[in-house]
């Protein structure tokens, strides 16, 4: 055996362990990124549905329209930040807070407007 071969003994194990660590880190990052995207889509969907529910009751007044919007957001487990009417349009802002440490980065927000077509 030559001296050069013995010096490289075990280096493949170190490289394999490093590669596995990188792959696991990428998988965990991908999971958290996916969770953030899902929360954002949930906030956008809740805003859209809340605005539509409010617009369906806009004739009854802002208070009743926003009560309907709040009911939708509560069922979708997001927070209604603001709701008001402008003419026949209902404008809502919602926020969805993710669980775990991802929630410490902030809430996903969305806004929507619904009303009669022009």
NUTORMAR-961857 format. One record per residue: z, x, y of N, C-alpha, C in turn. Coordinates in nm, 3 decimals. Layout:
[[Z; X; Y]; [Z; X; Y]; [Z; X; Y]]
...
This chain:
[[0.000; 0.084; -0.118]; [0.000; 0.000; 0.000]; [0.000; 0.088; 0.124]]
[[-0.067; 0.038; 0.223]; [-0.073; 0.114; 0.347]; [0.036; 0.066; 0.441]]
[[0.067; 0.144; 0.537]; [0.173; 0.112; 0.632]; [0.134; -0.006; 0.722]]
[[0.007; -0.022; 0.754]; [-0.038; -0.129; 0.842]; [-0.020; -0.266; 0.781]]
[[-0.037; -0.280; 0.650]; [-0.024; -0.409; 0.583]; [0.121; -0.453; 0.581]]
[[0.213; -0.362; 0.558]; [0.354; -0.398; 0.554]; [0.406; -0.440; 0.690]]
[[0.350; -0.391; 0.798]; [0.395; -0.427; 0.933]; [0.361; -0.573; 0.966]]
[[0.255; -0.629; 0.906]; [0.212; -0.765; 0.933]; [0.276; -0.867; 0.841]]
[[0.363; -0.825; 0.756]; [0.423; -0.914; 0.659]; [0.506; -1.023; 0.730]]
[[0.480; -1.152; 0.701]; [0.554; -1.264; 0.759]; [0.498; -1.316; 0.890]]
[[0.396; -1.254; 0.943]; [0.343; -1.299; 1.071]; [0.273; -1.435; 1.058]]
[[0.217; -1.466; 0.943]; [0.153; -1.596; 0.923]; [0.257; -1.708; 0.928]]
[[0.376; -1.682; 0.880]; [0.483; -1.782; 0.885]; [0.521; -1.810; 1.030]]
[[0.530; -1.707; 1.109]; [0.565; -1.724; 1.251]; [0.456; -1.804; 1.322]]
[[0.329; -1.769; 1.297]; [0.219; -1.842; 1.358]; [0.217; -1.988; 1.313]]
[[0.241; -2.013; 1.186]; [0.242; -2.150; 1.134]; [0.356; -2.230; 1.196]]
[[0.474; -2.169; 1.209]; [0.588; -2.238; 1.272]; [0.557; -2.270; 1.418]]
[[0.495; -2.177; 1.486]; [0.456; -2.201; 1.626]; [0.354; -2.313; 1.638]]
[[0.256; -2.313; 1.549]; [0.153; -2.418; 1.551]; [0.214; -2.555; 1.521]]
[[0.305; -2.560; 1.428]; [0.371; -2.686; 1.395]; [0.453; -2.735; 1.514]]
[[0.524; -2.645; 1.581]; [0.603; -2.682; 1.698]; [0.513; -2.738; 1.809]]
[[0.397; -2.677; 1.829]; [0.304; -2.726; 1.930]; [0.251; -2.864; 1.892]]
[[0.216; -2.882; 1.766]; [0.164; -3.012; 1.722]; [0.269; -3.121; 1.733]]
[[0.392; -3.091; 1.697]; [0.500; -3.191; 1.708]; [0.525; -3.224; 1.855]]
[[0.525; -3.123; 1.941]; [0.544; -3.148; 2.085]; [0.432; -3.236; 2.140]]
[[0.309; -3.211; 2.099]; [0.198; -3.293; 2.146]; [0.210; -3.437; 2.095]]
[[0.256; -3.454; 1.973]; [0.273; -3.588; 1.918]; [0.382; -3.665; 1.994]]
[[0.492; -3.599; 2.024]; [0.600; -3.665; 2.098]; [0.552; -3.700; 2.239]]
[[0.481; -3.608; 2.304]; [0.427; -3.636; 2.436]; [0.330; -3.755; 2.430]]
[[0.248; -3.760; 2.328]; [0.155; -3.872; 2.312]; [0.227; -4.005; 2.293]]
[[0.337; -4.003; 2.221]; [0.414; -4.127; 2.202]; [0.471; -4.176; 2.334]]
[[0.527; -4.085; 2.414]; [0.583; -4.125; 2.543]; [0.474; -4.169; 2.640]]
[[0.361; -4.103; 2.636]; [0.250; -4.144; 2.720]; [0.201; -4.284; 2.680]]
[[0.194; -4.309; 2.550]; [0.156; -4.442; 2.502]; [0.255; -4.549; 2.545]]
[[0.384; -4.517; 2.540]; [0.485; -4.613; 2.583]; [0.471; -4.643; 2.732]]
[[0.443; -4.542; 2.813]; [0.425; -4.563; 2.957]; [0.304; -4.652; 2.984]]
[[0.197; -4.632; 2.909]; [0.077; -4.714; 2.927]; [0.105; -4.858; 2.886]]
[[0.178; -4.877; 2.779]; [0.211; -5.012; 2.734]; [0.298; -5.084; 2.837]]
[[0.395; -5.014; 2.893]; [0.481; -5.075; 2.995]; [0.399; -5.113; 3.118]]
[[0.307; -5.027; 3.158]; [0.222; -5.058; 3.273]; [0.136; -5.182; 3.246]]
[[0.079; -5.190; 3.126]; [-0.001; -5.307; 3.091]; [0.084; -5.432; 3.086]]
[[0.207; -5.420; 3.039]; [0.298; -5.534; 3.036]; [0.327; -5.583; 3.178]]
[[0.350; -5.490; 3.270]; [0.375; -5.528; 3.409]; [0.253; -5.596; 3.470]]
[[0.135; -5.542; 3.446]; [0.013; -5.602; 3.500]; [-0.012; -5.741; 3.444]]
[[0.011; -5.757; 3.314]; [-0.009; -5.889; 3.252]; [0.092; -5.990; 3.306]]
[[0.216; -5.947; 3.320]; [0.319; -6.037; 3.373]; [0.288; -6.077; 3.516]]
[[0.239; -5.984; 3.597]; [0.203; -6.018; 3.735]; [0.089; -6.118; 3.738]]
[[-0.012; -6.096; 3.657]; [-0.125; -6.189; 3.653]; [-0.082; -6.328; 3.610]]
[[-0.005; -6.335; 3.502]; [0.038; -6.466; 3.452]; [0.133; -6.535; 3.549]]
[[0.222; -6.459; 3.613]; [0.315; -6.518; 3.709]; [0.239; -6.573; 3.830]]
[[0.139; -6.500; 3.877]; [0.060; -6.549; 3.990]; [-0.016; -6.675; 3.953]]
[[-0.071; -6.678; 3.833]; [-0.142; -6.798; 3.789]; [-0.048; -6.917; 3.774]]
[[0.070; -6.894; 3.719]; [0.168; -7.002; 3.703]; [0.212; -7.054; 3.839]]
[[0.231; -6.963; 3.932]; [0.269; -7.004; 4.067]; [0.157; -7.078; 4.137]]
[[0.034; -7.032; 4.120]; [-0.079; -7.096; 4.185]; [-0.101; -7.237; 4.131]]
[[-0.068; -7.258; 4.005]; [-0.083; -7.392; 3.947]; [0.014; -7.490; 4.012]]
[[0.122; -7.439; 4.071]; [0.221; -7.525; 4.134]; [0.227; -7.505; 4.286]]
[[0.124; -7.445; 4.343]; [0.125; -7.414; 4.487]; [0.131; -7.538; 4.574]]
[[0.077; -7.650; 4.526]; [0.081; -7.774; 4.605]; [0.224; -7.824; 4.624]]
[[0.313; -7.790; 4.533]; [0.452; -7.835; 4.542]; [0.533; -7.753; 4.641]]
[[0.478; -7.643; 4.688]; [0.548; -7.561; 4.786]; [0.582; -7.423; 4.731]]
[[0.615; -7.333; 4.823]; [0.642; -7.194; 4.786]; [0.763; -7.181; 4.693]]
[[0.866; -7.256; 4.720]; [0.987; -7.245; 4.639]; [0.960; -7.281; 4.492]]
[[0.888; -7.389; 4.469]; [0.859; -7.430; 4.332]; [0.758; -7.337; 4.266]]
[[0.660; -7.292; 4.343]; [0.559; -7.199; 4.288]; [0.626; -7.068; 4.246]]
[[0.716; -7.017; 4.328]; [0.784; -6.892; 4.294]; [0.885; -6.911; 4.181]]
[[0.940; -7.031; 4.168]; [1.028; -7.058; 4.054]; [0.949; -7.052; 3.924]]
[[0.828; -7.103; 3.925]; [0.743; -7.095; 3.806]; [0.706; -6.950; 3.777]]
[[0.675; -6.874; 3.880]; [0.642; -6.733; 3.862]; [0.762; -6.658; 3.805]]
[[0.881; -6.686; 3.855]; [1.002; -6.621; 3.804]; [1.026; -6.655; 3.656]]
[[1.001; -6.779; 3.621]; [1.019; -6.820; 3.481]; [0.929; -6.739; 3.388]]
[[0.805; -6.717; 3.430]; [0.712; -6.639; 3.349]; [0.759; -6.495; 3.337]]
[[0.800; -6.435; 3.448]; [0.842; -6.295; 3.443]; [0.968; -6.276; 3.360]]
[[1.059; -6.372; 3.365]; [1.180; -6.361; 3.282]; [1.145; -6.366; 3.134]]
[[1.052; -6.452; 3.098]; [1.012; -6.460; 2.957]; [0.938; -6.335; 2.910]]
[[0.872; -6.267; 3.002]; [0.799; -6.145; 2.967]; [0.886; -6.020; 2.985]]
[[1.013; -6.040; 3.019]; [1.112; -5.933; 3.032]; [1.073; -5.829; 3.138]]
[[1.024; -5.879; 3.251]; [1.002; -5.793; 3.367]; [1.073; -5.857; 3.486]]
[[1.088; -5.781; 3.593]; [1.162; -5.829; 3.710]; [1.063; -5.870; 3.818]]
[[1.084; -5.989; 3.872]; [1.002; -6.037; 3.984]; [1.059; -5.976; 4.111]]
[[0.983; -5.886; 4.173]; [1.030; -5.817; 4.293]; [1.011; -5.905; 4.416]]
[[0.894; -5.965; 4.429]; [0.871; -6.055; 4.543]; [0.769; -6.160; 4.504]]
[[0.779; -6.272; 4.573]; [0.685; -6.382; 4.552]; [0.676; -6.459; 4.682]]
[[0.554; -6.482; 4.728]; [0.535; -6.566; 4.845]; [0.394; -6.624; 4.841]]
[[0.374; -6.724; 4.923]; [0.244; -6.788; 4.931]; [0.180; -6.754; 5.064]]
[[0.050; -6.746; 5.062]; [-0.030; -6.728; 5.183]; [-0.143; -6.829; 5.171]]
[[-0.127; -6.939; 5.244]; [-0.221; -7.049; 5.229]; [-0.202; -7.110; 5.090]]
[[-0.309; -7.115; 5.012]; [-0.300; -7.167; 4.875]; [-0.283; -7.056; 4.772]]
[[-0.282; -6.932; 4.818]; [-0.268; -6.818; 4.727]; [-0.121; -6.786; 4.703]]
[[-0.092; -6.743; 4.582]; [0.042; -6.696; 4.546]; [0.032; -6.547; 4.519]]
[[0.118; -6.470; 4.587]; [0.120; -6.325; 4.572]; [0.252; -6.284; 4.509]]
[[0.246; -6.208; 4.401]; [0.367; -6.164; 4.332]; [0.365; -6.012; 4.312]]
[[0.483; -5.954; 4.313]; [0.505; -5.814; 4.278]; [0.608; -5.812; 4.167]]
[[0.582; -5.736; 4.061]; [0.675; -5.726; 3.950]; [0.702; -5.580; 3.917]]
[[0.812; -5.557; 3.846]; [0.848; -5.422; 3.801]; [0.898; -5.430; 3.658]]
[[0.855; -5.337; 3.576]; [0.899; -5.328; 3.436]; [0.966; -5.193; 3.416]]
[[1.089; -5.195; 3.372]; [1.166; -5.072; 3.352]; [1.164; -5.032; 3.205]]
[[1.108; -4.915; 3.171]; [1.109; -4.871; 3.031]; [1.249; -4.831; 2.987]]
[[1.271; -4.832; 2.857]; [1.398; -4.791; 2.800]; [1.404; -4.639; 2.788]]
[[1.524; -4.588; 2.768]; [1.542; -4.446; 2.740]; [1.521; -4.359; 2.862]]
[[1.496; -4.231; 2.837]; [1.482; -4.136; 2.948]; [1.357; -4.162; 3.028]]
[[1.259; -4.231; 2.970]; [1.137; -4.264; 3.043]; [1.168; -4.356; 3.161]]
[[1.271; -4.439; 3.145]; [1.313; -4.527; 3.253]; [1.367; -4.453; 3.373]]
[[1.418; -4.332; 3.352]; [1.470; -4.254; 3.464]; [1.358; -4.203; 3.555]]
[[1.236; -4.206; 3.507]; [1.122; -4.164; 3.589]; [1.077; -4.272; 3.685]]
[[1.123; -4.395; 3.666]; [1.087; -4.505; 3.755]; [1.028; -4.622; 3.679]]
[[1.012; -4.729; 3.751]; [0.960; -4.852; 3.692]; [0.809; -4.861; 3.714]]
[[0.744; -4.929; 3.621]; [0.602; -4.958; 3.636]; [0.590; -5.083; 3.721]]
[[0.512; -5.078; 3.826]; [0.499; -5.193; 3.915]; [0.356; -5.245; 3.912]]
[[0.345; -5.373; 3.946]; [0.213; -5.436; 3.953]; [0.220; -5.550; 4.052]]
[[0.107; -5.581; 4.109]; [0.100; -5.697; 4.198]; [-0.025; -5.776; 4.165]]
[[-0.016; -5.905; 4.191]; [-0.129; -5.993; 4.160]; [-0.135; -6.105; 4.263]]
[[-0.251; -6.161; 4.275]; [-0.275; -6.273; 4.367]; [-0.359; -6.375; 4.292]]
[[-0.320; -6.500; 4.304]; [-0.397; -6.607; 4.240]; [-0.404; -6.727; 4.335]]
[[-0.515; -6.793; 4.328]; [-0.535; -6.911; 4.411]; [-0.674; -6.967; 4.384]]
[[-0.712; -7.066; 4.464]; [-0.845; -7.125; 4.441]; [-0.957; -7.028; 4.477]]
[[-1.069; -7.044; 4.411]; [-1.185; -6.960; 4.438]; [-1.241; -6.993; 4.576]]
[[-1.294; -6.892; 4.641]; [-1.349; -6.913; 4.776]; [-1.476; -6.994; 4.772]]
